[in-house]
Amino acid sequence: MVELVWLIPALPLAGFAVLLLAGPRLGEPRAGWLATAASAGSFLFTLITFGGLLGLDSADTGGAGGHGGRWFVSTLFEWMPIGGLEVDAALLVDPLSMTMALFVTGVGTLIHLYSVGYMHGDPKYSKFFLYLNLFLFSMLMLVLGENLVVTFLGWEGVGTCSYLLISFWHERPTAATAGKKAFVTNRIGDFGFMVATFLLWTTLGTVSYAGLAAGAPALATGTATAVSLLLLLAAAGKSAQLPLYVWLPDAMEGPTPVSAMVHAATMVTAGVYLLVRLNPVLTDTALLIIAIVGAATALFAALAAVAQHDIKKVLAYSTVSQLGYMFLAIGSGAYVAAIFHVVTHAFFKGLLFLGSGSVIHGLGDEQDMRRMGALRAAMPITAVTFIVGWLAIAGVPPLSGFWSKDEILLAAWEQPDIGPLLWAVGLITALLTAYYMSRQTFLVFFGGQRWEDDVHPHESPATMTLPLVLLAGAAAIGGIINLPLVGDWLVLEHFLEPVLAHPHDFTSTTSTKLGLAFVAVIAGLGGIAFAIRAWLQSRISTDRLEPALLENAFHVDSSISKFVGGPGTKAFEAAATADRRVVDGAVNGVARLVRMIGEAIRPLQSGYLRHYASGVAVGAIILVVWLALRGVS
C-alpha cells in the first residue's frame, strides 16, 4: 500500500487543476465541495499509506543512514541528473513524513469543509478553494519530499500560497500589506535553506535525507554548526521565531480558514519539521541557540497576547508562542516532544481559529472582543467547542495540550546548566497562556452583552460546526498518542524513534516528573483563576492589565516598519543610485569607450581596394626598414 503515496499530493493537485480550468463555471458550492473531496481523498490515501507503513517489517526495510526503521522511497522520475548532482522527484514514506501528512490532510480537510460555509457569497469563491488545494499540495510535497530539493519545492509553494491567501481580500490595504510582509520575511528564511543545502551538497555530495543522515557523522563540527544555524534561520522564517515572527500576527488579515490553515495545519509547522528531519546534522551549540530562541519567542509572544483586542490576533500571537515551545523542545533534544506538540497544537489551534471565525461570522464580521460577550447562549456549539480548545491550550489535564506541553517543560528542565532557567521561562509562558486564553474566552462568551442592538448573533451552519465538533474531540483526547506519565504508553515516541539519530531519554525520576507536572498544572490554574477574578468577576481592575507596550508587542513590528519606511528606504534608494551610477555607469562607460574606439578606426575600413593595397604597401615598407635597422645594429 505504500506504493500509493503519490496519490496523497496528486489529489489536491488534481483539484487545483480542475478549479483552475473550470472553477468559475462550477461556482458555489460545487467548487468548494470539489476541493474538499480532493482533500478528503488525500487524507484517505494517507491512512492507507500509513497502514502500509505499519505493515512493513522494520528489521528488513533498513532506513536513513542505516539506522533501521520503516522506510520506503517512491521515485516518480529522474529530475536533475547534472554532473555529480542527481536529484530524483521522489517521495519518502517514513514515520515522520506520515505523522505530518496525517494531521496536514486531516485538519486540512476539516478546514476545507468549514470554508464551504464560511466563504458563502464571496465573489471569488472558486479562486479561494483553488488556492487552498494548491496550499495543501505544496505542504504535502514539503513533508513527503525524499530530499532537500523536493522539500524546497513545497517550501516555496507554501510561501507563495500564503501570500495569495493572506492577501486574498487585497482590496483592503491591510491585507495586501500583510501578504507582502509574509512573502518578503520568508525570503530571509529561504536564504538560510538554500545556503544550507548548497553547503551540505558540497560537503557530503548528496541532498537525499538518507545520504545526509549517513554522512552527518563525518561533518566537521564547524561545518555542522554552520549548517545548523542556517537551518535555524530557515525555520525561524517559516515558523515565526524572533526576530522573523513579524509576518504571522498579520496573517490573520486573510479569511479565517486561511488563518487556521497557516497557523495550525501547514506553513508554520514547516520549520519545526525541517529541524527534526535534519536532526542528525544539529550540533550541541546549535541546539542551545535553538532552545534559547524558542524560549525567548514563547515568552515574548505570550506577553504580547495578553493585551490584544482582536479575537484572531490573540490567537496569532499564541501561535508564535506555541511555536517557541516547539523550538524549545528541539533545542532540548526532545524531537518527539516537538512533533507531539505540533500535532496537538494543530488540533486545538485549528479549533480555536475556526471557532473565532464562527464568532466573526455570527456577529457580522466583528473581530473586536470588546464588542462581544454573552455569546454562549446564541452560539452554543461554537462556545462549547471553543472552551475545549481553551482548556487544551491552557494545559488543563487530561486534555491534549497538557501532555505535550508537560513533556517539553520536562525536557527543558533536564538540560545542563541553563535547564532550570529554560523551564522557568516555559512555566511563566504556560501561566500567561492560561491567562490570556481565559481572558479571551470570558470576553467573547461570558459576561454581559456588548454588541450593538442591530447585531443578531447566530450559530454557524453545519458545514462550519461539524469541523468544530471533530476538532474539539481531537483536542480533548489527542494526548493519548504519547502519555509520558502513564507507564510505557509512548506510541508516538516508539513510532518516531527510528527517524531520530539520537533519541531523547528522560533521566528524571518519577517523583520529579510528577512534581514538575503538578507545578505546571498549578501555574495554569493560577492563570485561569486570575482571569476569572479580573474579567469575569471584576474583582481586579483591568485598567493596567492591557498596557500599550504589550498591545503593540513591544513596538518591534512598528519599529521595523518605521526603519524600513525611513532610513531603510533611503538606504535602498542610495544603493539603487549607486548601482545606477557606479555599476551601470561602469558598464555603460566601457560600452561608450568601445564605441568611440570603433568610430575612430572605422575610416580604416573604407571598403575600397586601393586603400587596402596602400596599407599593405606602407606596412611592407615599414617592415623592410625595421629589418634593415636591426641588421645595421
N, C-alpha and C positions, 0 to 999 in steps of 0.2 A: 504493500500500500504506500510505502514511502516514495515510490516512483511517481505518484500523483502530485508531488509537491508543486510542480509547475502550474497546476490549476489554481493554487492559492492566490498568487498575484495575477494570473491570467484573467480570472473572472472580473475583478474590479477594472482591469484594463479594457476588457471587452465592454463593460458597462460604460466606461468613459468614451470608447469609440462609437458606440451606438448613440449615446447622448450628443456627441459632437456632430454626428451626421443627421440625426432625426429628433434631437431633444425638443426644439420648438414645436415640431409637429405633434410630438407625444403630449406635450403640455402637462398641466396639473390635473390629477395627481399621478398620471401614469409614469412620468419621468422619475418622480420620487420613488414609486414602487419598483421600477426597474433597477434603480441604483441600490435600493435596499435589498432586492433579490440577489443582485451581484455580490453585495457584501455578505449576505447570509450564506450564499453558496460558497464563498471563500471560507467562512467560518466552518461550514460543514466539512470541506475538504481538509481544513486544518485539523479537525477532530479525527478524520480518517487517517491522515498522515501521522498524527500523534499516536494513534493506536498502532500503526505500523512500526513506529519507532520503538514503542514499548515491546513489540514482538521481536525486535532484534536481540540477538544474544550479545551482550556487551563484551563477552570474552572473545568473540570471533570477529567483531566488526572493526577492532582497532580504534584509533582515534587521533585527535590532533597531537602531532608530535610524538605519537606512540604511547601516550599516557592511558590509553584504553578508553572505553566508554562507547555508547551508541553514537554512530557517525555515518551519515550517508550523503554523498555528493551527487547531484543530478546536473550533468553538463548539458546545457542547451545547445551551444555551438562554440567553436573556437573564435574568440573575439579579437584579440590583439597578438598575433604572432609576429613580433617585431624584434629581430635580432635575438638577444638573450631574454627578452621580456615576452613571456607567454601568459596571457590572461584569458581565461575562459569565462563566458557568460554562464555561470554555474550557481546553483542554489545549494545551500547547506542545510541538512536536517540533523540537528543535534538537540540535546536538552535545552540549551539556552535559546536557540532560534525558535523552537517550538513553544517554549514558555512565553516568549514575547509575542509570537504570532497568535497564540490562543487569546490573549486578552486584547490585542490590537483588533483582531477580527470580531471578537465577541462584543466588546464595548463599542467598537466602531459600527457594528450592525444596529445596536440599540440607538446610537446617535443618528444613524440614517433614518430609522423608523420614527424617532422623535421629530426629525426635521420635516417629515411628510406633513405633520400637523402644524409645526411651528412656522414653516415658510409659506403657509397657505396665503394666497393672494399676492405674493411677491411677484412683480413683473419679470424678474429674472430667475424664476423658479427652476427651470430646467438647467440653466447655467450653474446654479448653486450645486445641484447634485452631480453635474459633470465634474466640477472642481473637487467635490467630496470623494467621488470614486477615484480620481487621479491621486488625491492625497493618500487614500488607503493603499493604492497600488505602490506608491513611492515608499511608504513606510514599510510595506512588506518586502520590497526589494532591499531596503536598508537592513532589515533584521535577518533576511534569508540569504543574503549575499555570501558566497563562499570565499570571497577575497575583498580586499580593501577597495578595489576599483568598482566592483558591483555595488558595494555598500555606499561608495561615494556617489554613484548614480542615484540611489534612493535618497541619500543625504541632501543632494542638491534639489531633488524632486520635492521633498517636503518643505525645503526652504522656499521654492517657487510657489508651491501651493499655499503656504502660509501667507505669502504676500497677496496672492489672488483672493484668499478668503478673508483675511483680516481687513483688507481694503475693499471688500465686496460691495459695501454701500459707499462707494468712493465719492458720491455726490456730497457727502459730509466731509469737510476738510479734516476733521479729527481722524476719521477712518483712513483717508488717503495718507495722512502723515504717519499713522500707526503702521500701515503696511510698508511704507518706505523705511521706517525705523527698524522694523523686523528684518527686512531684506538686507539693509546696509550693515546692521550689527552682526548678523550671521556670516557676512563675508569675512569678518575678522576671524571667526572660528574656522571658516573654510581654509584660510591661510595655514592655520596650525595643522589641519587634517592633511593638506596636500604636502607640506614640507615633511611631516612625519612619515607619510607614505613614501616620498622620494628617499628619505634617509634610510628607511627600512629596506627599500629595494636595493639601494646602492651597497648596503652593508650585508644583507642576507641573500640578495638575489631572488627574492620572491615576495609576492603580495598575498599569497594564499594563507589563510588562517592556520592551516595545518603546518605549512612550512614555517610560518612565523613562530608558532608555538615550539616547533622542534629546534629552531635556530636561536631562540631567545637566550638560552644559557650561554651562548657563545658571544653575545654582545658585550662590548666593553662597558664598564659601569657608566662612564661619561656619556657614551652614545645612548645607552638605555635611558639614562636620566633625561637627556635632551629630547628623545622621542616621547617619553612620558609627559614631560611638561608641554610639548607641542600638542599631545593628545588632550591634556587638560585644557589648553586654550580652545581646542576644537569643541570639547564637551561643554565648556563654560558658555560658549556662544549658543549652542543648541539648547542646553539645559539651564540657561539663565542664571549663571552664578556671577558673583561680584567679579569685576565691575560690568560685565556684559549682560546683566539682568534687565536692562532698561527697556527692552522691547516687549517683554512679556506682560507687564501690567497694562500696557496699551493694546495688547492683543484682544482685549475684551471689546474693542470697537467693532469687531465683526459680529455677525449673528451669533446668538448664544450657542447653538450647536457647534459652531466653529471653535468657540472658547473651550467647550468640552472636548472636542477632538484634539485641539492643540495641547491643552493643559493636562489631559488625562490619558488619552489613548495613543497619541502618536509623537509629535515632534519633540516635546520636552524630555521624553524618555530616551531619545536617541543618544544623547551624550553619556548617560549612565550605561546604556547598552555597550557603547563603543569602549569605554574604560574596562568594563567587565569582560568583554570579548577579548581584549588585548591584555588581560591581567598577567600573562607570563612576562610581558615586557616591563611592567611597572616596577620601579625600584623603591627602596625604603625611603629615600629622600623625597622622591616624588609623592609617595603615599602620604607622608607627613604634611606636605604642602596641600595636597588634595583634602585631607582631613581639616586643616585649618581654614581653607577656603570654604568648605562645606559648612563648618560650624559658624563662621562669621556670616555667611549668607543666610543661614537658618535664623539666627538671632536678628539680624538686620531687617529681614523681610517681615518677621513676626512683629517687631516693633512698629513697622510701617502699617501693618494690617489693623492694629488696634484703633486707629483714628480715621479709617476710610469711611465714607458715607455711601458710596456707590456699591450696591449689593454684589456686583461682579468684580469690582476692584478689590474688595476684601478677599475674595476667593483667588484673585490673581496673585496678590502678594502672598497668600497662603501657599499657593503652588510653588513660588520661588523658595519659600521657607522649607517646604517638604522636600524639594529637590536638594536643598542644602543638607537635610538629613541623609539623603541617599549618597551624597558625596562624602559625608562624614563616615558612613558605613564603608564605602570603598577605601577611603584613606585609612581606615582601621583594619583593612584586610578582610572585612566581613562581606564578601561579594554576594553571598546568598542572601544576607540581610538586606542588601541594597536592592536586589531583584525582588525579594519578598515585599519590600515597601513599594516598589514600582507597581506591583500587582495590586496590593490593597489600595494604594493611592488611586489607581485607575478606577477602582470600584467607587470609593467614597467621593473622590473629587469629580468624577463623571456625574455621579448622583447629585452632588451639590450644585454644579453648574447647570445641569438640566433642570433642577428644582428652582434655581434662580430664574431660569428662562421661563418656567411655568408661572412664576410670580409676575415677571415682567409682562408676559402675555395676558395674564388675568387682570392686570392693572392698566392696560392700555399703554404699554411701553415705558412705564415709570420705573426708574432704577435707583432713586434716592431713598434709602431706608428711613429717613426722617419723615417721609410721606407714606409710610406703610402702617404696620401694626394691626393686630387682631385678625389676621388672615386665616388663622387655623379653622375658623368656622366656615368661612366662604370657600376655602380650598383645602378640605380635609386630607385628601390623598397626598397632595403636594406637601402639606405640613408634616404628616406622619413620616413620610419617606425622607424629608429634609432633616427631621430630627434624628433619624437613624444615621444619616451621614454626619451630622454634627457630633453625635456621641462617638462615632467611629474615629473621626479625625481627632477628637479630644482625648482619645486613648482610654476610653472607659471600657473595662473588661465586661464581657468576653468578646466584644466586637473586634473586627479585624485590625483596626488601626493600633489597638493596644499591643498586639503580639509583634507586629513588625517594628513599631517604634521602640518597644522594650528591648528587642534584640539589638537594635542599633545603639541604644544607650549602654547596654552591657558591653558591646564591642568597644565603644569609646572608653569605658571605664578601665578596660584591661590593657589599654595602650601604655607603654612605658613612659615615664617622665611626665608627660602632659595629659595623661589619660583622665585624671580627676577633673582637670580644667575643661577638657572637651566634654566630659559627662555633665559638668555643671552648666555649660552653655546649652547643651541639649536639653537638660532638665528645665532650665528657665524658658527655653523656647517652647517646650511642651506645656508649661503653665500658661504662657502667653497665648498659645494656640487654643487651649481650652477656654481662655477668657474671651478672645476676640470672636471665636465661633459662637460662644454663648451669647455675646452681645448682639451678633448678627441675628441669631435665631429669635431672641426676645424682641428685637426691634421690628422684625418682619412679621412674626406670627403671634406675638403676645402683646399685652398692654392694651391701650385704647386705640380707637380708630384715628388715623392721622391723614387719611386720603381725602380728596375733595368730594363734595356731595354728588357731583355729576359722574364720578367714577363708580363703576359697579363690578367689584371683583367677582371672578367666576372660576370654577375649576376648568382645567385644560381638557381637551378631548382625549379619547382612549389611546390614540397613537402617541400621545405625549406622556400619559400617566402610566401606561404599561411598562415602558423602559424604566420609569422611576421605581416602580414596584420591584422589578427584576434586579436593578442595581442595588436597591435597598437590601434585598435578600443577600446579594453577594457581599455587600459591605458589612453585613451583620455576621455572616458565617465564613467569610473568605479566609480568616485566620487559620482554619483547620488544616490548610495545606502545609503549615510549618509551626508546630507548637513547641517552642524551646523549653517550656517548663513542664511539659507533660510527657514524662518518660522519654521514649525514643521516637516520638511521633514527629519526625522531621522529614516529611515526604519530599518537600521541595529541596531540602539540603542534600539528601541522598541522591535525588534525581540530577541535580546540577553538579555534584562533586566531580564527575569525570571531565567536565569542561574547565575546571579550575586547576591552574598549575600548583597552587599552594592552598588547599582547603583550610578554612579557618577553624580552629578548635578552641572553644571557650575553656578557660582554665579555672574560672571562679567556682567556688563550692556552691552547693545547692542553697545553703543558707544565705550566701551573698547574693545569688541571683534573686531569691525571694525578697530579700531586703531591698535591693535596688528597685525591683518591680513595685514593691509596696510604696516606696518613696515617690516613684513616678506617678502612681495612681493618686496618692495624696495631693501631689502637686496639681494634677489635672482637676481633681475635685475641688481643690482650693481655687483654681481659676474660675471654675463654674460657679462656686459659691459667691465669689466676689462679684461676678457679673450679675448674679441674681439680686444681690443687695443693691447694686448700683443701677441696673437697667430694668429690673422687674419690680423691685420693692421700693425703689427710690430712697433708700436709706443712706446712700452715699452720693454726694454731689458729683455729677458727671461733667461739670464745667471744666475741670482740669484733666479729665481723662482723654481728651482729644486735642492735645497740643498741636499747634500749627507745624512744629518741627516734624512730628511724626506723620501728620496728614500729608505733608509734602515730601515724605520719605527722605528726610534729612537734606532735602534740596539737591540731591545728587543728580537726578534727571534734569531738573531745571538749570542747574549749573552747567551740565554738559550742553544743554540746548543754547544757553547764553554764550558759551565758549564757541560752539560751532557757528552760531549766528553772528558772533562778533569777531574776536581775534582769529578764530578758526577760518571763517570766511575770508578775512583779509589775508591770512597766510596762504590759503588756497589760491586766491587771486594773485598774490605775489609770485607764487610758484608758477601759475599759468603765464604770468607776464614774463618771468624768467625763461620759461620753456619757449615762449613765442619769440623773445628777443635773442636769447643765447643759443638754445638748441636749434630752433628753426632758423635763427639768424645765421648760425654757422653753416648749416646745411645749404640754405639759400645763397649764402656768400660764396661757398665753393662752386655752386652752380653758376653764379654770375661770373666768377673768375674764369671758369672753363669756357663760358660763352664769350667773354672778352678775348681770351686767347684764340678761340676759334675764329672770331671775327677778324683778329689781327692777321692770322695766317691764311685766311680764306682767299686773298688775292693770288697766293701762290698756286691755287688750284683753279686756273682760269679755263681750262678745257681746250686751250689752243696748243697744237703740237709744236709750233715754233718756240713757244715759251718753255716747254719741257726740254726740247733739244738744246736751247741756250743754257738751261740749267745744267744739263748733263755736261756740256762743253766747259762751262765755268768750273764745275766740280772736278772735271778731269784735269784742267789747268792747275787748280789748287793742289790736287793730289800730286801732280808731277813736280810742282815747285817744292812741296813738303818733302818728297822723296829726295829731290836734289839737295835740299838743305841738309837733310840727315846724312847724305853721302859726303858732303863737304865737311861736316863736323866729324 
